[in-house]
């Protein structure tokens, strides 16, 4: 979707102290071979804070944006894991502790594409002439619980704890949103379903996230062969390239105009196979050097990467950044933003 006159006015992050991969190996949490294969240096681990990480990130973004609380039309919150008690609203928890306004607040449940989808929704809300000039997007996950084995659940990633936030504005900001969108390959939805029934729900009391076993079950289903997984990866790579090409064109720029790419924080080999290689992008052009010190921050990868690039001066006014990500479904999403203002001196030191 081509976007006009919609901006990013604020960006906020919360990244806890990283746990070195070597320490995880010494503690017996992570096998040495898997640690080496991952390419990771460290993983962000938060011992206690829940959705509160989104509050900390949101306060940064709101302070930077300069909008009054009454300027906001909505708050969109996301996370892929436990946010708090059932039949309770994490979005309103964040709203209460940030804007504290009687606006709508709801969860965007689109897996690791949730922030990009929230950007899409926010742009449409503001373009539709809603009562407000801004939308607050927040995201957070904490995997520090016995219910998840962050080090082993997925062969594609190690889960990181974090909070992230964006203020989307119709008034102005440090970056301009030029295009955003996503597309899916619905025939591959079974990849993340595996052999589990749709009803009654399967229960995994010890590991309810259970992503890796489902992927393996799909690859080992009756009649499946080794080529099926290769074909799925290739088909998904084609989708990533297609979505990126379309989004870049909608933004009115070319591939040569893209300065950097902020992407999902997969482990090194899956990152290349699923995202970088289909895009024809090197790890240096992406945010791998940064994300390999954090891990896969679920819904927050794109915001963390963009914030790092901007705060450290790796992108500046006139530069275009492609945000690209993946989620179950299978679905790929992209956004193109153009930096319009440099990061204020000293801001990077506050949050990096």
Secondary structure, DSSP 8 states (H G I E B T S, - for coil): -EEEEEEEEEEEEE---EEEHHHHHHTTSS-HHHHHHH--SEEE--SS--THHHHHHHHHHHHHH---GGGEEEEEEE-SS--SSTT--HHHHHHHTTT--SSEEEE---GGGHHHHHHHHHHHHHHTT-S-SEEEEEEEE---STT--TTTS-SS--B--EEEEEEEESS--SEEEEEEEEEE-GGGGGGGTTT--SSS----SS-SS-HHHHHHHHHTSTT--HHHHHHHHHHHHHHHHHHHHHHHHHTT--GGGEEEEEE----HHHHIIIIIHHHT--GGGTTHHHHTTT-B-GGGHHHHHHHHHHHTTSS-TT-EEEEEEEETTTEEEEEEEEE-S---TTHHHHH-
